[in-house]
Amino acid sequence: MPQTFVGIDPAAESFTAALYPHPAAATACTFPNTSEGVTAFAQWLRQQGLPSAELQICIENTGVYAEALCYQLHESGYSLSLLDPRKVWKAFPAGQPKSDPLDSRKIAEYGFRYADQLRLWQPQEVIIEQIRVLLSTREQLVQQKTATQNTRSTLARKVIQTPAANQALEATLTLLKAQIATLEDELKRLIRTHPTLLQGTALLLSAPGVGWLLSAHLLVLTRGFAEVPRYRTLAQYLGLSPNEHTSGTSVRRPARSRRYGPATLRKLLHLAARTLRTHDREARHYFLRKTAEGKPKALVLNNIANQLLKRLCAILRSRTPYIPGYRSVDPRQLALA
């Protein structure tokens, strides 16, 4: 059980560390965000009389600035956790002074207060990290392609045409489409080289409306299908689960899904729901029945996306492919048989 928590606020060029609870808790030190800086940080901890076995390092997740730091500290044998900045700052009153030393102390104090909720950080398997980078890069290129298409459509409607601009946009679109196709081919190649990932992906692809992109995003989210969360937890995390907002007799707002979480995965689930609405008989009948009852179309599509997510979680947990027309049996009925 760690006795001292170390809070780290990483930046591009440096990181600031503070201790809690500790006699030197009021002192925060800043180190270069390099290998030499990590060595100096370890030496500073030893000067405080703190062996690595008694420490729990808490690092604010600042993207790539924290990533290299996590790998170096993990290789040095430290136990560390990567913290969501939103959770950290929500735990403290708003309007307080802000600086790197103060922030690092708050991170350390958060780790101390919520030690039972901390999750030890482990490095991603290389192939899973490569797939994650391919997916994020592809999404950026898709956004650029959409913006370029919109600009081309706008210029095509102008009275005075500029051929050089039109040609540049066409060339850019051709290049972006080729690059996106290359990334998708590499994504499939990587998955096919890994038997476990290929097996999990094949199970997901057996479900109607599921494609390679949706399967790959779930692969990354579940760390290679090794950690499959419960459906309700995952739906809440993705922002698919509508939250009730009522109080007393006067506050009555419609239940809405929170709009944060992995946006790309949420978008893919909604696109899959639209595909099911069009091509899947059961989903189409459900959509028509609910809209005929007066339900908003967006709400019904969100319900279909939730049903699909629940189905995918069941497939991954049971390690069995999708069975069309499957109906679960109430255990109470089996007991009466």
Contacts in CASP RR format, 6 or more apart in sequence:
PFRMAT RR
TARGET T0000
AUTHOR 0000-0000-0000
METHOD contacts of the structure
MODEL  1
MPQTFVGIDPAAESFTAALYPHPAAATACTFPNTSEGVTAFAQWLRQQGL
PSAELQICIENTGVYAEALCYQLHESGYSLSLLDPRKVWKAFPAGQPKSD
PLDSRKIAEYGFRYADQLRLWQPQEVIIEQIRVLLSTREQLVQQKTATQN
TRSTLARKVIQTPAANQALEATLTLLKAQIATLEDELKRLIRTHPTLLQG
TALLLSAPGVGWLLSAHLLVLTRGFAEVPRYRTLAQYLGLSPNEHTSGTS
VRRPARSRRYGPATLRKLLHLAARTLRTHDREARHYFLRKTAEGKPKALV
LNNIANQLLKRLCAILRSRTPYIPGYRSVDPRQLALA
2 54 0 8 1.000
2 55 0 8 1.000
2 56 0 8 1.000
2 79 0 8 1.000
2 115 0 8 1.000
3 54 0 8 1.000
4 19 0 8 1.000
4 20 0 8 1.000
4 21 0 8 1.000
4 22 0 8 1.000
4 50 0 8 1.000
4 54 0 8 1.000
4 55 0 8 1.000
4 56 0 8 1.000
5 19 0 8 1.000
5 20 0 8 1.000
5 21 0 8 1.000
5 55 0 8 1.000
5 56 0 8 1.000
5 57 0 8 1.000
5 58 0 8 1.000
5 108 0 8 1.000
5 109 0 8 1.000
5 111 0 8 1.000
5 112 0 8 1.000
5 115 0 8 1.000
6 17 0 8 1.000
6 18 0 8 1.000
6 19 0 8 1.000
6 45 0 8 1.000
6 55 0 8 1.000
6 56 0 8 1.000
6 57 0 8 1.000
6 58 0 8 1.000
6 108 0 8 1.000
7 17 0 8 1.000
7 18 0 8 1.000
7 19 0 8 1.000
7 20 0 8 1.000
7 57 0 8 1.000
7 58 0 8 1.000
7 59 0 8 1.000
7 60 0 8 1.000
7 104 0 8 1.000
7 105 0 8 1.000
7 107 0 8 1.000
7 108 0 8 1.000
7 111 0 8 1.000
8 15 0 8 1.000
8 16 0 8 1.000
8 17 0 8 1.000
8 57 0 8 1.000
8 58 0 8 1.000
8 59 0 8 1.000
8 60 0 8 1.000
8 66 0 8 1.000
8 69 0 8 1.000
8 104 0 8 1.000
8 107 0 8 1.000
9 15 0 8 1.000
9 16 0 8 1.000
9 60 0 8 1.000
9 100 0 8 1.000
9 103 0 8 1.000
9 104 0 8 1.000
9 107 0 8 1.000
10 33 0 8 1.000
10 59 0 8 1.000
10 60 0 8 1.000
10 62 0 8 1.000
10 65 0 8 1.000
10 66 0 8 1.000
10 69 0 8 1.000
11 33 0 8 1.000
11 62 0 8 1.000
11 65 0 8 1.000
11 100 0 8 1.000
12 33 0 8 1.000
12 65 0 8 1.000
13 32 0 8 1.000
13 33 0 8 1.000
14 30 0 8 1.000
14 31 0 8 1.000
14 32 0 8 1.000
14 33 0 8 1.000
15 30 0 8 1.000
15 31 0 8 1.000
15 33 0 8 1.000
15 41 0 8 1.000
15 65 0 8 1.000
15 69 0 8 1.000
16 28 0 8 1.000
16 29 0 8 1.000
16 30 0 8 1.000
16 31 0 8 1.000
16 100 0 8 1.000
16 101 0 8 1.000
16 103 0 8 1.000
16 104 0 8 1.000
17 28 0 8 1.000
17 29 0 8 1.000
17 30 0 8 1.000
17 31 0 8 1.000
17 41 0 8 1.000
17 44 0 8 1.000
17 104 0 8 1.000
18 25 0 8 1.000
18 27 0 8 1.000
18 28 0 8 1.000
18 29 0 8 1.000
18 101 0 8 1.000
18 104 0 8 1.000
18 105 0 8 1.000
18 107 0 8 1.000
18 108 0 8 1.000
19 25 0 8 1.000
19 27 0 8 1.000
19 48 0 8 1.000
19 50 0 8 1.000
19 108 0 8 1.000
20 105 0 8 1.000
20 108 0 8 1.000
20 109 0 8 1.000
20 111 0 8 1.000
20 112 0 8 1.000
21 112 0 8 1.000
22 48 0 8 1.000
22 50 0 8 1.000
24 48 0 8 1.000
25 105 0 8 1.000
25 108 0 8 1.000
28 100 0 8 1.000
28 101 0 8 1.000
28 104 0 8 1.000
28 105 0 8 1.000
29 41 0 8 1.000
29 44 0 8 1.000
30 100 0 8 1.000
30 101 0 8 1.000
31 37 0 8 1.000
31 38 0 8 1.000
31 40 0 8 1.000
31 41 0 8 1.000
31 44 0 8 1.000
32 40 0 8 1.000
33 65 0 8 1.000
33 68 0 8 1.000
33 69 0 8 1.000
35 72 0 8 1.000
38 69 0 8 1.000
38 72 0 8 1.000
38 73 0 8 1.000
38 76 0 8 1.000
42 76 0 8 1.000
45 52 0 8 1.000
45 55 0 8 1.000
52 76 0 8 1.000
52 77 0 8 1.000
52 78 0 8 1.000
52 79 0 8 1.000
55 78 0 8 1.000
55 79 0 8 1.000
56 79 0 8 1.000
56 80 0 8 1.000
56 81 0 8 1.000
56 111 0 8 1.000
56 115 0 8 1.000
56 118 0 8 1.000
57 73 0 8 1.000
57 78 0 8 1.000
57 79 0 8 1.000
57 80 0 8 1.000
57 81 0 8 1.000
58 80 0 8 1.000
58 81 0 8 1.000
58 83 0 8 1.000
58 107 0 8 1.000
58 108 0 8 1.000
58 110 0 8 1.000
58 111 0 8 1.000
58 118 0 8 1.000
59 66 0 8 1.000
59 69 0 8 1.000
59 70 0 8 1.000
59 73 0 8 1.000
59 80 0 8 1.000
59 81 0 8 1.000
59 82 0 8 1.000
59 83 0 8 1.000
59 107 0 8 1.000
59 121 0 8 1.000
60 66 0 8 1.000
60 83 0 8 1.000
60 85 0 8 1.000
60 88 0 8 1.000
60 103 0 8 1.000
60 107 0 8 1.000
61 82 0 8 1.000
61 83 0 8 1.000
61 84 0 8 1.000
61 85 0 8 1.000
62 85 0 8 1.000
66 82 0 8 1.000
70 80 0 8 1.000
70 82 0 8 1.000
70 121 0 8 1.000
70 123 0 8 1.000
71 123 0 8 1.000
73 80 0 8 1.000
74 80 0 8 1.000
74 121 0 8 1.000
74 122 0 8 1.000
74 123 0 8 1.000
79 120 0 8 1.000
80 120 0 8 1.000
80 121 0 8 1.000
81 111 0 8 1.000
81 118 0 8 1.000
81 119 0 8 1.000
81 120 0 8 1.000
81 121 0 8 1.000
82 121 0 8 1.000
83 107 0 8 1.000
83 110 0 8 1.000
83 111 0 8 1.000
87 110 0 8 1.000
88 106 0 8 1.000
88 107 0 8 1.000
88 110 0 8 1.000
89 106 0 8 1.000
91 110 0 8 1.000
91 113 0 8 1.000
91 114 0 8 1.000
92 106 0 8 1.000
92 110 0 8 1.000
96 102 0 8 1.000
111 118 0 8 1.000
124 132 0 8 1.000
124 223 0 8 1.000
125 223 0 8 1.000
125 224 0 8 1.000
127 190 0 8 1.000
127 193 0 8 1.000
127 194 0 8 1.000
127 197 0 8 1.000
128 197 0 8 1.000
128 219 0 8 1.000
128 220 0 8 1.000
128 223 0 8 1.000
128 224 0 8 1.000
130 190 0 8 1.000
131 187 0 8 1.000
131 190 0 8 1.000
131 191 0 8 1.000
131 216 0 8 1.000
131 219 0 8 1.000
131 220 0 8 1.000
132 220 0 8 1.000
134 183 0 8 1.000
134 186 0 8 1.000
134 187 0 8 1.000
134 190 0 8 1.000
135 187 0 8 1.000
135 213 0 8 1.000
135 216 0 8 1.000
135 217 0 8 1.000
135 220 0 8 1.000
135 264 0 8 1.000
137 183 0 8 1.000
138 180 0 8 1.000
138 183 0 8 1.000
138 184 0 8 1.000
138 187 0 8 1.000
139 264 0 8 1.000
141 176 0 8 1.000
141 179 0 8 1.000
141 180 0 8 1.000
141 183 0 8 1.000
142 180 0 8 1.000
144 176 0 8 1.000
145 173 0 8 1.000
145 176 0 8 1.000
145 177 0 8 1.000
145 180 0 8 1.000
148 169 0 8 1.000
148 172 0 8 1.000
148 173 0 8 1.000
148 176 0 8 1.000
149 173 0 8 1.000
151 169 0 8 1.000
152 166 0 8 1.000
152 169 0 8 1.000
152 170 0 8 1.000
152 173 0 8 1.000
155 161 0 8 1.000
155 162 0 8 1.000
155 165 0 8 1.000
155 166 0 8 1.000
155 169 0 8 1.000
156 166 0 8 1.000
184 212 0 8 1.000
184 213 0 8 1.000
187 212 0 8 1.000
187 216 0 8 1.000
188 212 0 8 1.000
190 197 0 8 1.000
191 197 0 8 1.000
191 198 0 8 1.000
191 201 0 8 1.000
191 212 0 8 1.000
191 216 0 8 1.000
191 219 0 8 1.000
192 198 0 8 1.000
196 224 0 8 1.000
196 225 0 8 1.000
197 219 0 8 1.000
197 224 0 8 1.000
197 225 0 8 1.000
200 215 0 8 1.000
200 219 0 8 1.000
200 225 0 8 1.000
200 316 0 8 1.000
201 212 0 8 1.000
201 215 0 8 1.000
201 216 0 8 1.000
201 219 0 8 1.000
202 321 0 8 1.000
203 315 0 8 1.000
203 316 0 8 1.000
203 319 0 8 1.000
203 320 0 8 1.000
203 321 0 8 1.000
203 322 0 8 1.000
204 210 0 8 1.000
204 211 0 8 1.000
204 214 0 8 1.000
204 215 0 8 1.000
204 218 0 8 1.000
204 312 0 8 1.000
204 315 0 8 1.000
204 316 0 8 1.000
205 211 0 8 1.000
205 212 0 8 1.000
205 215 0 8 1.000
206 315 0 8 1.000
206 321 0 8 1.000
206 322 0 8 1.000
207 308 0 8 1.000
207 311 0 8 1.000
207 312 0 8 1.000
207 315 0 8 1.000
207 322 0 8 1.000
208 275 0 8 1.000
208 276 0 8 1.000
208 279 0 8 1.000
208 280 0 8 1.000
208 322 0 8 1.000
209 272 0 8 1.000
209 275 0 8 1.000
209 276 0 8 1.000
209 279 0 8 1.000
209 280 0 8 1.000
209 308 0 8 1.000
210 272 0 8 1.000
210 308 0 8 1.000
210 312 0 8 1.000
211 272 0 8 1.000
213 268 0 8 1.000
214 265 0 8 1.000
214 268 0 8 1.000
214 269 0 8 1.000
214 272 0 8 1.000
217 262 0 8 1.000
217 264 0 8 1.000
217 265 0 8 1.000
217 268 0 8 1.000
218 225 0 8 1.000
218 265 0 8 1.000
218 312 0 8 1.000
218 316 0 8 1.000
219 225 0 8 1.000
221 234 0 8 1.000
221 262 0 8 1.000
221 265 0 8 1.000
222 228 0 8 1.000
222 229 0 8 1.000
222 316 0 8 1.000
225 316 0 8 1.000
228 313 0 8 1.000
228 316 0 8 1.000
228 317 0 8 1.000
229 237 0 8 1.000
229 313 0 8 1.000
230 313 0 8 1.000
231 309 0 8 1.000
231 310 0 8 1.000
231 313 0 8 1.000
231 314 0 8 1.000
232 241 0 8 1.000
234 309 0 8 1.000
234 313 0 8 1.000
235 241 0 8 1.000
235 306 0 8 1.000
235 309 0 8 1.000
235 310 0 8 1.000
237 261 0 8 1.000
237 262 0 8 1.000
238 261 0 8 1.000
238 262 0 8 1.000
238 265 0 8 1.000
238 266 0 8 1.000
238 269 0 8 1.000
238 309 0 8 1.000
239 257 0 8 1.000
239 258 0 8 1.000
239 259 0 8 1.000
239 260 0 8 1.000
239 261 0 8 1.000
239 266 0 8 1.000
240 257 0 8 1.000
240 266 0 8 1.000
240 269 0 8 1.000
240 302 0 8 1.000
240 305 0 8 1.000
240 306 0 8 1.000
240 309 0 8 1.000
241 257 0 8 1.000
241 306 0 8 1.000
242 255 0 8 1.000
242 256 0 8 1.000
242 257 0 8 1.000
242 299 0 8 1.000
242 302 0 8 1.000
243 255 0 8 1.000
243 256 0 8 1.000
243 257 0 8 1.000
243 258 0 8 1.000
244 255 0 8 1.000
245 251 0 8 1.000
245 253 0 8 1.000
245 254 0 8 1.000
245 255 0 8 1.000
245 256 0 8 1.000
246 252 0 8 1.000
246 253 0 8 1.000
257 302 0 8 1.000
269 305 0 8 1.000
269 308 0 8 1.000
269 309 0 8 1.000
270 301 0 8 1.000
270 302 0 8 1.000
270 305 0 8 1.000
272 305 0 8 1.000
272 308 0 8 1.000
273 283 0 8 1.000
273 301 0 8 1.000
273 302 0 8 1.000
273 304 0 8 1.000
273 305 0 8 1.000
273 308 0 8 1.000
274 301 0 8 1.000
276 283 0 8 1.000
276 284 0 8 1.000
276 304 0 8 1.000
276 308 0 8 1.000
277 283 0 8 1.000
277 284 0 8 1.000
277 287 0 8 1.000
277 301 0 8 1.000
277 304 0 8 1.000
278 284 0 8 1.000
282 325 0 8 1.000
283 304 0 8 1.000
283 307 0 8 1.000
286 300 0 8 1.000
286 303 0 8 1.000
286 304 0 8 1.000
287 297 0 8 1.000
287 300 0 8 1.000
287 301 0 8 1.000
287 304 0 8 1.000
290 299 0 8 1.000
290 300 0 8 1.000
290 303 0 8 1.000
291 297 0 8 1.000
291 300 0 8 1.000
311 322 0 8 1.000
315 321 0 8 1.000
315 322 0 8 1.000
END
